[in-house]
Amino acid sequence: MSTLVCGSMAFDTIMVFKDRFQNHILPQQIHILSVSFLVPELRREYGGCAGNIAYNLRLLGNDPLIMATVGDDFDPYAQRLATLGLNPRHVRRVPGSFTAQAFITTDLDDNQIIAFHPGAMNESHRNEVREATGASLGIVAPDGREGMLAHARQFHEAGIPFVFDPGQGLPMFDGPELMEFLRQADFLACNDYEARLLEERTGHPVETLAREVKALVVTRGAEGSLIYADNRVEEIPSVPAQAVVDPTGCGDAYRAGLLHGIASGMDWATTGRLASLMGSIKVASQGGQNHVLAAGEIQARFREEFGRDLA
């Protein structure tokens, strides 16, 4: 049985501006803004929430299924999936469109200017969960709005437990829609900012919202994470990174750890710690899919960090 990962597949074009935006943007002239940044450093990364989560699940020894919509330019990514042994059966090409892509310019203060083109992602509702036979667990990660609504409903109707991971897509939904997601989902994962926005949109505190699902997970960066489950709160410590290189995709790595723990029947203390470790390993590499794990590394790192074996 496999985990079905519904979400975006994207190319990330990352540019570094060797100065500070504030030195080139005149606040009093913002209404006639016209600036150009020289970016001698540029790289293109494979990304998207579904791609990143599936990559990390593969590192953990899982055989995930990806459900996403992509464009005419997807060939290099398709070749990468084949190299990684990731099944593209439910990755639908939408002719005449581009794969979703983000263009990110970062300055010396780590400020970012981002332009995002959703492209084929907006057609994600054309995929249906029922097409992925053999899925026993799922996740609805950031994707096209209609696709997220449809896939949550389809998971629920099929009786397949799933994680609702609204991420940066959370602002697309109003309070009643978010409550419906919670009623359908078995688990919810968000960061601390998204948790506050969720409270604002629904009018309910996290503690109340947690009663709608089996577990509600709130990540807090270097402060670790909280898992609301079984009428208690499990505090999960963060794992110090061997190097802090790039946070891109850390949340997706964490969610892969969650999914692996859930699928393996681990308790929440263990599941959360595995998820935390996956995020820590990712932050030491650039991009969302460039970190690698040697055989037995997860077990060894888990034992080193937490003083016990990964059950």
Protein Blocks (a to p, Z undefined) as FASTA:
>chain_A
ZZddddddddddddddfbdfklmccfklmmmgccddddfbccdddedjklmmmmmmmmno
pacdddddddfklmmmmmmmmmnopafklmccdehiacddddddddfkopacddddfklm
lmmmmpcfklmghiabdcdddddfklmmmmmmmmmmnopacdddfkjmlmmpcfklmmmm
mmmpmbdcddfklmmmmmmmnopafklmmmmpmbdcddehjnopaddeehiacddddddd
fbdfblghklmmmmmmmmmmmmnopafklmmmmmmmmmmmmmmpgcjklcccdehklmmm
mmmmnopacZZ
